[in-house]
Amino acid sequence: MRQAKALFRILLILSSLLVLTAQAEGIDANKFADKNEAQTLLKRIQSAAQRLNYSGIFVYQQANQMRASRITHILEGKNEVEKLEVLDGKPREYIRHNEDVICYMPDSKTMLVDKRVTQDVFPAILASIPPDLTDYYNVKIGETGRVAGYDCQAVLLEPKDDMRYGYKLWAEKNTGLLLRAQTLNSKKEIIEQITFTQVGIGNIDRSRVKASFTNTNGWNVQRTTMAPTNLNEWTVTGMPPGFKKVRELKRIAIDPPPPNSNTAPVRREVSQIVFSDGLAAISVFVEPTTQSRTEGFMQQGALNVIGKRQGDYWLTIVGEVPFAAIKQVSNSIDLKNK
């Protein structure tokens, strides 16, 4: 009898272990499926912003500030044509053909002809999805909801360290177009949000991406010169893990004159090193200290900025990351052979 009871207990324990193992395997399988679904959705978000035709008004909100813009995007063959209109404050209009951008500033009758530096204009905020993204973010599917009248699926990107923010992205279920992007701090509070309030997807008339200013005779045309460069003499040893150098360039920046001013635009040479982890970007701007400036820092929504002198140069460090990360980067910049 005792042997039978002992055998029964052993069988009961083994059975319990098998159940627990099956449950654990089920949980792991669900987590794996959830992760794969989330990563697939990120790829759809990335592709949709570049491949779809759409037009709508989106609102950028940080703290108590709100700004509205209208964006219209059309794909013609392999070419992207985009019109971005700033609806609040001073009128500005940007027309982009692939990498070429023209900014119309009617208040000063100025046209700035430039090149696109980063590919992060909403809703195309995912320029690339690096294979090691999940080393720095927990990526998982969130809840469903409605944005601008469309059914959406949310995807969450939770940072694994305190050197970056978290994100919650809402994608339209049928097309994958990003309709809302929220930036979250360590307390999961929304510190910045961009959301469509009205949007149409597909069947966008080509005329809607044409410039509104057809008569620009007499306007001041400023062309920025931009070229790839090698800035290896500058080292940044404190870049947060996962941020990789994606671009080095040198450009002539043009500061337009104030409205109704007879002063000429100020031209200055600026070098820029861009780092990114696939979601956030950190830029280091380098220029000679030819102007009188005050060192300090500034925060605007998710953006943190530090300006400082370093020898004969002025450095501006700008990043969509917490202040601790920007400070770490700022303190780790060095110039070789100085």
Contacts in CASP RR format, 6 or more apart in sequence:
PFRMAT RR
TARGET T0000
AUTHOR 0000-0000-0000
METHOD contacts of the structure
MODEL  1
MRQAKALFRILLILSSLLVLTAQAEGIDANKFADKNEAQTLLKRIQSAAQ
RLNYSGIFVYQQANQMRASRITHILEGKNEVEKLEVLDGKPREYIRHNED
VICYMPDSKTMLVDKRVTQDVFPAILASIPPDLTDYYNVKIGETGRVAGY
DCQAVLLEPKDDMRYGYKLWAEKNTGLLLRAQTLNSKKEIIEQITFTQVG
IGNIDRSRVKASFTNTNGWNVQRTTMAPTNLNEWTVTGMPPGFKKVRELK
RIAIDPPPPNSNTAPVRREVSQIVFSDGLAAISVFVEPTTQSRTEGFMQQ
GALNVIGKRQGDYWLTIVGEVPFAAIKQVSNSIDLKNK
34 140 0 8 1.000
34 141 0 8 1.000
35 134 0 8 1.000
35 139 0 8 1.000
35 140 0 8 1.000
37 141 0 8 1.000
38 139 0 8 1.000
38 140 0 8 1.000
38 141 0 8 1.000
38 155 0 8 1.000
38 156 0 8 1.000
39 129 0 8 1.000
39 134 0 8 1.000
39 139 0 8 1.000
41 141 0 8 1.000
41 153 0 8 1.000
41 155 0 8 1.000
41 171 0 8 1.000
41 176 0 8 1.000
42 126 0 8 1.000
42 129 0 8 1.000
42 133 0 8 1.000
42 139 0 8 1.000
42 155 0 8 1.000
42 169 0 8 1.000
43 129 0 8 1.000
44 171 0 8 1.000
44 175 0 8 1.000
44 176 0 8 1.000
45 123 0 8 1.000
45 126 0 8 1.000
45 155 0 8 1.000
45 169 0 8 1.000
45 171 0 8 1.000
45 176 0 8 1.000
45 177 0 8 1.000
45 178 0 8 1.000
46 124 0 8 1.000
46 126 0 8 1.000
46 127 0 8 1.000
46 128 0 8 1.000
46 129 0 8 1.000
48 123 0 8 1.000
48 171 0 8 1.000
48 172 0 8 1.000
48 175 0 8 1.000
48 176 0 8 1.000
48 177 0 8 1.000
48 178 0 8 1.000
49 73 0 8 1.000
49 123 0 8 1.000
49 124 0 8 1.000
49 125 0 8 1.000
49 126 0 8 1.000
49 177 0 8 1.000
49 178 0 8 1.000
50 75 0 8 1.000
50 80 0 8 1.000
50 124 0 8 1.000
51 75 0 8 1.000
52 73 0 8 1.000
52 75 0 8 1.000
52 175 0 8 1.000
52 177 0 8 1.000
52 201 0 8 1.000
52 202 0 8 1.000
53 73 0 8 1.000
53 74 0 8 1.000
53 75 0 8 1.000
53 201 0 8 1.000
53 202 0 8 1.000
53 203 0 8 1.000
53 204 0 8 1.000
54 71 0 8 1.000
54 72 0 8 1.000
54 73 0 8 1.000
54 123 0 8 1.000
54 177 0 8 1.000
54 199 0 8 1.000
54 200 0 8 1.000
54 201 0 8 1.000
54 202 0 8 1.000
54 204 0 8 1.000
55 70 0 8 1.000
55 71 0 8 1.000
55 72 0 8 1.000
55 73 0 8 1.000
55 199 0 8 1.000
55 200 0 8 1.000
55 204 0 8 1.000
55 208 0 8 1.000
56 70 0 8 1.000
56 71 0 8 1.000
56 72 0 8 1.000
56 196 0 8 1.000
56 198 0 8 1.000
56 199 0 8 1.000
56 200 0 8 1.000
57 68 0 8 1.000
57 69 0 8 1.000
57 70 0 8 1.000
57 87 0 8 1.000
57 196 0 8 1.000
57 197 0 8 1.000
57 198 0 8 1.000
57 199 0 8 1.000
58 68 0 8 1.000
58 69 0 8 1.000
58 70 0 8 1.000
58 71 0 8 1.000
58 122 0 8 1.000
58 123 0 8 1.000
58 194 0 8 1.000
58 195 0 8 1.000
58 196 0 8 1.000
58 197 0 8 1.000
58 199 0 8 1.000
59 66 0 8 1.000
59 67 0 8 1.000
59 68 0 8 1.000
59 194 0 8 1.000
59 195 0 8 1.000
59 197 0 8 1.000
60 66 0 8 1.000
60 67 0 8 1.000
60 68 0 8 1.000
60 69 0 8 1.000
60 122 0 8 1.000
60 192 0 8 1.000
60 193 0 8 1.000
60 194 0 8 1.000
61 67 0 8 1.000
61 192 0 8 1.000
61 193 0 8 1.000
61 194 0 8 1.000
61 195 0 8 1.000
62 191 0 8 1.000
62 192 0 8 1.000
62 193 0 8 1.000
62 300 0 8 1.000
62 301 0 8 1.000
62 302 0 8 1.000
63 301 0 8 1.000
66 88 0 8 1.000
67 86 0 8 1.000
67 87 0 8 1.000
67 88 0 8 1.000
67 89 0 8 1.000
68 87 0 8 1.000
68 88 0 8 1.000
68 197 0 8 1.000
69 84 0 8 1.000
69 85 0 8 1.000
69 86 0 8 1.000
69 87 0 8 1.000
70 83 0 8 1.000
70 84 0 8 1.000
70 85 0 8 1.000
70 87 0 8 1.000
71 82 0 8 1.000
71 83 0 8 1.000
71 84 0 8 1.000
71 85 0 8 1.000
71 121 0 8 1.000
71 122 0 8 1.000
71 123 0 8 1.000
72 82 0 8 1.000
72 83 0 8 1.000
72 204 0 8 1.000
72 208 0 8 1.000
72 209 0 8 1.000
73 80 0 8 1.000
73 81 0 8 1.000
73 82 0 8 1.000
73 204 0 8 1.000
73 209 0 8 1.000
74 80 0 8 1.000
74 81 0 8 1.000
74 82 0 8 1.000
74 204 0 8 1.000
74 206 0 8 1.000
74 208 0 8 1.000
74 209 0 8 1.000
75 81 0 8 1.000
76 206 0 8 1.000
79 97 0 8 1.000
79 98 0 8 1.000
80 96 0 8 1.000
80 97 0 8 1.000
80 98 0 8 1.000
81 95 0 8 1.000
81 96 0 8 1.000
81 97 0 8 1.000
81 209 0 8 1.000
82 94 0 8 1.000
82 95 0 8 1.000
82 96 0 8 1.000
82 121 0 8 1.000
82 209 0 8 1.000
83 93 0 8 1.000
83 94 0 8 1.000
83 95 0 8 1.000
83 96 0 8 1.000
83 208 0 8 1.000
83 209 0 8 1.000
83 210 0 8 1.000
83 211 0 8 1.000
84 93 0 8 1.000
84 94 0 8 1.000
84 96 0 8 1.000
84 121 0 8 1.000
85 92 0 8 1.000
85 93 0 8 1.000
85 94 0 8 1.000
85 212 0 8 1.000
86 92 0 8 1.000
86 93 0 8 1.000
90 105 0 8 1.000
90 107 0 8 1.000
91 105 0 8 1.000
91 106 0 8 1.000
91 107 0 8 1.000
92 103 0 8 1.000
92 104 0 8 1.000
92 105 0 8 1.000
93 103 0 8 1.000
93 104 0 8 1.000
93 211 0 8 1.000
93 212 0 8 1.000
93 213 0 8 1.000
94 101 0 8 1.000
94 102 0 8 1.000
94 103 0 8 1.000
94 104 0 8 1.000
95 101 0 8 1.000
95 102 0 8 1.000
95 104 0 8 1.000
95 209 0 8 1.000
95 210 0 8 1.000
95 211 0 8 1.000
96 102 0 8 1.000
96 116 0 8 1.000
99 115 0 8 1.000
99 116 0 8 1.000
100 113 0 8 1.000
100 114 0 8 1.000
100 115 0 8 1.000
100 116 0 8 1.000
101 113 0 8 1.000
101 114 0 8 1.000
101 115 0 8 1.000
101 116 0 8 1.000
102 111 0 8 1.000
102 112 0 8 1.000
102 113 0 8 1.000
102 114 0 8 1.000
102 211 0 8 1.000
103 111 0 8 1.000
103 112 0 8 1.000
103 114 0 8 1.000
104 111 0 8 1.000
104 211 0 8 1.000
104 212 0 8 1.000
104 213 0 8 1.000
104 216 0 8 1.000
105 111 0 8 1.000
105 112 0 8 1.000
105 256 0 8 1.000
106 213 0 8 1.000
107 259 0 8 1.000
108 220 0 8 1.000
108 256 0 8 1.000
108 257 0 8 1.000
108 258 0 8 1.000
108 259 0 8 1.000
109 216 0 8 1.000
109 218 0 8 1.000
109 219 0 8 1.000
109 220 0 8 1.000
110 219 0 8 1.000
110 220 0 8 1.000
110 221 0 8 1.000
110 222 0 8 1.000
110 256 0 8 1.000
110 265 0 8 1.000
111 216 0 8 1.000
111 219 0 8 1.000
111 220 0 8 1.000
111 221 0 8 1.000
111 222 0 8 1.000
112 222 0 8 1.000
112 223 0 8 1.000
112 224 0 8 1.000
112 254 0 8 1.000
112 256 0 8 1.000
113 221 0 8 1.000
113 222 0 8 1.000
113 223 0 8 1.000
113 224 0 8 1.000
114 223 0 8 1.000
114 224 0 8 1.000
114 226 0 8 1.000
115 224 0 8 1.000
115 226 0 8 1.000
117 226 0 8 1.000
117 247 0 8 1.000
117 249 0 8 1.000
117 272 0 8 1.000
117 274 0 8 1.000
118 127 0 8 1.000
118 247 0 8 1.000
118 274 0 8 1.000
118 281 0 8 1.000
119 127 0 8 1.000
120 127 0 8 1.000
120 281 0 8 1.000
122 178 0 8 1.000
122 181 0 8 1.000
122 194 0 8 1.000
123 177 0 8 1.000
123 178 0 8 1.000
123 179 0 8 1.000
123 181 0 8 1.000
123 196 0 8 1.000
124 178 0 8 1.000
125 178 0 8 1.000
125 181 0 8 1.000
125 279 0 8 1.000
126 178 0 8 1.000
126 278 0 8 1.000
126 279 0 8 1.000
127 276 0 8 1.000
127 278 0 8 1.000
128 276 0 8 1.000
128 278 0 8 1.000
129 278 0 8 1.000
130 242 0 8 1.000
130 244 0 8 1.000
130 277 0 8 1.000
130 278 0 8 1.000
132 242 0 8 1.000
133 139 0 8 1.000
133 277 0 8 1.000
133 278 0 8 1.000
133 279 0 8 1.000
135 160 0 8 1.000
135 241 0 8 1.000
135 242 0 8 1.000
136 159 0 8 1.000
136 160 0 8 1.000
136 161 0 8 1.000
136 164 0 8 1.000
136 241 0 8 1.000
136 242 0 8 1.000
136 277 0 8 1.000
137 157 0 8 1.000
137 158 0 8 1.000
137 159 0 8 1.000
137 160 0 8 1.000
137 164 0 8 1.000
137 166 0 8 1.000
137 279 0 8 1.000
138 156 0 8 1.000
138 157 0 8 1.000
138 158 0 8 1.000
138 160 0 8 1.000
139 155 0 8 1.000
139 156 0 8 1.000
139 157 0 8 1.000
139 158 0 8 1.000
140 155 0 8 1.000
140 156 0 8 1.000
140 158 0 8 1.000
141 153 0 8 1.000
141 154 0 8 1.000
141 155 0 8 1.000
141 156 0 8 1.000
142 153 0 8 1.000
142 154 0 8 1.000
142 155 0 8 1.000
142 156 0 8 1.000
142 168 0 8 1.000
143 154 0 8 1.000
144 151 0 8 1.000
144 152 0 8 1.000
144 153 0 8 1.000
144 154 0 8 1.000
144 173 0 8 1.000
145 151 0 8 1.000
145 152 0 8 1.000
145 153 0 8 1.000
145 154 0 8 1.000
145 170 0 8 1.000
146 152 0 8 1.000
147 170 0 8 1.000
147 172 0 8 1.000
147 179 0 8 1.000
147 180 0 8 1.000
147 195 0 8 1.000
147 196 0 8 1.000
148 179 0 8 1.000
148 195 0 8 1.000
148 196 0 8 1.000
148 197 0 8 1.000
148 198 0 8 1.000
148 199 0 8 1.000
150 172 0 8 1.000
150 173 0 8 1.000
150 179 0 8 1.000
150 199 0 8 1.000
151 172 0 8 1.000
151 173 0 8 1.000
152 170 0 8 1.000
152 171 0 8 1.000
152 172 0 8 1.000
152 173 0 8 1.000
152 179 0 8 1.000
152 180 0 8 1.000
153 170 0 8 1.000
153 171 0 8 1.000
153 173 0 8 1.000
154 168 0 8 1.000
154 169 0 8 1.000
154 170 0 8 1.000
154 171 0 8 1.000
155 168 0 8 1.000
155 169 0 8 1.000
155 171 0 8 1.000
156 166 0 8 1.000
156 167 0 8 1.000
156 168 0 8 1.000
157 166 0 8 1.000
157 167 0 8 1.000
157 168 0 8 1.000
157 169 0 8 1.000
157 279 0 8 1.000
158 166 0 8 1.000
159 165 0 8 1.000
159 166 0 8 1.000
161 240 0 8 1.000
161 241 0 8 1.000
162 186 0 8 1.000
162 322 0 8 1.000
162 324 0 8 1.000
162 325 0 8 1.000
163 240 0 8 1.000
163 241 0 8 1.000
163 321 0 8 1.000
163 322 0 8 1.000
163 324 0 8 1.000
163 325 0 8 1.000
163 328 0 8 1.000
164 240 0 8 1.000
164 277 0 8 1.000
164 279 0 8 1.000
164 280 0 8 1.000
164 321 0 8 1.000
164 322 0 8 1.000
164 325 0 8 1.000
165 183 0 8 1.000
165 184 0 8 1.000
165 185 0 8 1.000
165 191 0 8 1.000
165 280 0 8 1.000
165 302 0 8 1.000
165 320 0 8 1.000
165 321 0 8 1.000
165 322 0 8 1.000
166 183 0 8 1.000
166 184 0 8 1.000
166 185 0 8 1.000
167 181 0 8 1.000
167 182 0 8 1.000
167 183 0 8 1.000
167 184 0 8 1.000
167 279 0 8 1.000
168 181 0 8 1.000
168 182 0 8 1.000
168 184 0 8 1.000
169 178 0 8 1.000
169 180 0 8 1.000
169 181 0 8 1.000
169 182 0 8 1.000
170 178 0 8 1.000
170 179 0 8 1.000
170 180 0 8 1.000
170 181 0 8 1.000
170 195 0 8 1.000
171 177 0 8 1.000
171 178 0 8 1.000
171 179 0 8 1.000
172 178 0 8 1.000
172 179 0 8 1.000
172 201 0 8 1.000
175 201 0 8 1.000
177 199 0 8 1.000
177 201 0 8 1.000
179 195 0 8 1.000
179 196 0 8 1.000
179 199 0 8 1.000
180 193 0 8 1.000
180 194 0 8 1.000
180 195 0 8 1.000
180 196 0 8 1.000
181 193 0 8 1.000
181 194 0 8 1.000
181 195 0 8 1.000
182 190 0 8 1.000
182 192 0 8 1.000
182 193 0 8 1.000
183 190 0 8 1.000
183 191 0 8 1.000
183 192 0 8 1.000
183 193 0 8 1.000
183 301 0 8 1.000
183 302 0 8 1.000
183 320 0 8 1.000
184 190 0 8 1.000
184 191 0 8 1.000
185 191 0 8 1.000
185 322 0 8 1.000
186 322 0 8 1.000
191 301 0 8 1.000
191 302 0 8 1.000
192 301 0 8 1.000
192 302 0 8 1.000
220 265 0 8 1.000
222 254 0 8 1.000
222 256 0 8 1.000
222 265 0 8 1.000
224 251 0 8 1.000
224 252 0 8 1.000
224 253 0 8 1.000
224 254 0 8 1.000
225 251 0 8 1.000
225 252 0 8 1.000
226 249 0 8 1.000
226 250 0 8 1.000
226 251 0 8 1.000
226 252 0 8 1.000
227 249 0 8 1.000
227 250 0 8 1.000
227 251 0 8 1.000
228 247 0 8 1.000
228 248 0 8 1.000
228 249 0 8 1.000
229 248 0 8 1.000
229 249 0 8 1.000
229 250 0 8 1.000
229 271 0 8 1.000
230 248 0 8 1.000
231 248 0 8 1.000
231 271 0 8 1.000
231 273 0 8 1.000
231 286 0 8 1.000
232 336 0 8 1.000
233 335 0 8 1.000
233 336 0 8 1.000
233 337 0 8 1.000
234 273 0 8 1.000
234 284 0 8 1.000
234 286 0 8 1.000
234 333 0 8 1.000
234 334 0 8 1.000
234 335 0 8 1.000
234 336 0 8 1.000
235 333 0 8 1.000
235 334 0 8 1.000
235 335 0 8 1.000
235 336 0 8 1.000
236 273 0 8 1.000
236 275 0 8 1.000
236 284 0 8 1.000
236 329 0 8 1.000
236 332 0 8 1.000
236 333 0 8 1.000
237 332 0 8 1.000
237 334 0 8 1.000
238 328 0 8 1.000
238 329 0 8 1.000
238 331 0 8 1.000
238 332 0 8 1.000
239 275 0 8 1.000
239 282 0 8 1.000
239 329 0 8 1.000
239 332 0 8 1.000
240 277 0 8 1.000
240 282 0 8 1.000
240 321 0 8 1.000
240 325 0 8 1.000
240 328 0 8 1.000
240 329 0 8 1.000
242 277 0 8 1.000
243 275 0 8 1.000
243 276 0 8 1.000
243 277 0 8 1.000
243 280 0 8 1.000
243 282 0 8 1.000
244 275 0 8 1.000
244 276 0 8 1.000
244 277 0 8 1.000
245 273 0 8 1.000
245 274 0 8 1.000
245 275 0 8 1.000
246 274 0 8 1.000
246 275 0 8 1.000
246 276 0 8 1.000
247 272 0 8 1.000
247 273 0 8 1.000
247 274 0 8 1.000
248 271 0 8 1.000
248 272 0 8 1.000
248 273 0 8 1.000
248 274 0 8 1.000
249 271 0 8 1.000
249 272 0 8 1.000
249 274 0 8 1.000
250 269 0 8 1.000
250 270 0 8 1.000
250 271 0 8 1.000
250 272 0 8 1.000
251 269 0 8 1.000
251 270 0 8 1.000
251 271 0 8 1.000
251 272 0 8 1.000
252 267 0 8 1.000
252 268 0 8 1.000
252 269 0 8 1.000
252 270 0 8 1.000
253 267 0 8 1.000
253 268 0 8 1.000
253 269 0 8 1.000
253 270 0 8 1.000
254 265 0 8 1.000
254 266 0 8 1.000
254 267 0 8 1.000
255 265 0 8 1.000
255 266 0 8 1.000
255 267 0 8 1.000
255 268 0 8 1.000
256 265 0 8 1.000
257 263 0 8 1.000
257 264 0 8 1.000
257 265 0 8 1.000
268 287 0 8 1.000
268 290 0 8 1.000
269 287 0 8 1.000
269 288 0 8 1.000
270 285 0 8 1.000
270 286 0 8 1.000
270 287 0 8 1.000
271 285 0 8 1.000
271 286 0 8 1.000
271 287 0 8 1.000
272 283 0 8 1.000
272 284 0 8 1.000
272 285 0 8 1.000
272 286 0 8 1.000
273 283 0 8 1.000
273 284 0 8 1.000
273 286 0 8 1.000
274 281 0 8 1.000
274 282 0 8 1.000
274 283 0 8 1.000
275 281 0 8 1.000
275 282 0 8 1.000
275 283 0 8 1.000
275 284 0 8 1.000
276 282 0 8 1.000
280 319 0 8 1.000
280 320 0 8 1.000
280 321 0 8 1.000
281 319 0 8 1.000
281 320 0 8 1.000
282 317 0 8 1.000
282 318 0 8 1.000
282 319 0 8 1.000
282 320 0 8 1.000
282 321 0 8 1.000
282 325 0 8 1.000
282 326 0 8 1.000
282 329 0 8 1.000
283 317 0 8 1.000
283 318 0 8 1.000
283 319 0 8 1.000
284 315 0 8 1.000
284 316 0 8 1.000
284 317 0 8 1.000
284 329 0 8 1.000
284 333 0 8 1.000
285 315 0 8 1.000
285 316 0 8 1.000
285 317 0 8 1.000
285 318 0 8 1.000
286 313 0 8 1.000
286 314 0 8 1.000
286 315 0 8 1.000
287 313 0 8 1.000
287 314 0 8 1.000
288 312 0 8 1.000
288 313 0 8 1.000
288 314 0 8 1.000
289 309 0 8 1.000
289 311 0 8 1.000
289 312 0 8 1.000
289 313 0 8 1.000
289 314 0 8 1.000
291 314 0 8 1.000
293 307 0 8 1.000
293 309 0 8 1.000
293 314 0 8 1.000
295 307 0 8 1.000
295 308 0 8 1.000
295 309 0 8 1.000
296 306 0 8 1.000
296 307 0 8 1.000
296 308 0 8 1.000
297 304 0 8 1.000
297 305 0 8 1.000
297 306 0 8 1.000
297 307 0 8 1.000
297 323 0 8 1.000
297 326 0 8 1.000
297 327 0 8 1.000
298 304 0 8 1.000
298 305 0 8 1.000
299 305 0 8 1.000
299 323 0 8 1.000
302 320 0 8 1.000
302 321 0 8 1.000
303 318 0 8 1.000
303 319 0 8 1.000
303 320 0 8 1.000
304 318 0 8 1.000
304 319 0 8 1.000
304 321 0 8 1.000
304 322 0 8 1.000
304 323 0 8 1.000
304 325 0 8 1.000
304 326 0 8 1.000
305 316 0 8 1.000
305 317 0 8 1.000
305 318 0 8 1.000
305 319 0 8 1.000
305 326 0 8 1.000
306 315 0 8 1.000
306 316 0 8 1.000
306 317 0 8 1.000
306 326 0 8 1.000
306 327 0 8 1.000
306 330 0 8 1.000
307 314 0 8 1.000
307 315 0 8 1.000
307 316 0 8 1.000
307 317 0 8 1.000
307 330 0 8 1.000
308 314 0 8 1.000
308 315 0 8 1.000
308 317 0 8 1.000
308 330 0 8 1.000
309 315 0 8 1.000
310 333 0 8 1.000
310 335 0 8 1.000
311 335 0 8 1.000
311 338 0 8 1.000
313 335 0 8 1.000
315 330 0 8 1.000
315 333 0 8 1.000
317 326 0 8 1.000
317 329 0 8 1.000
317 330 0 8 1.000
317 333 0 8 1.000
318 326 0 8 1.000
319 325 0 8 1.000
319 326 0 8 1.000
END
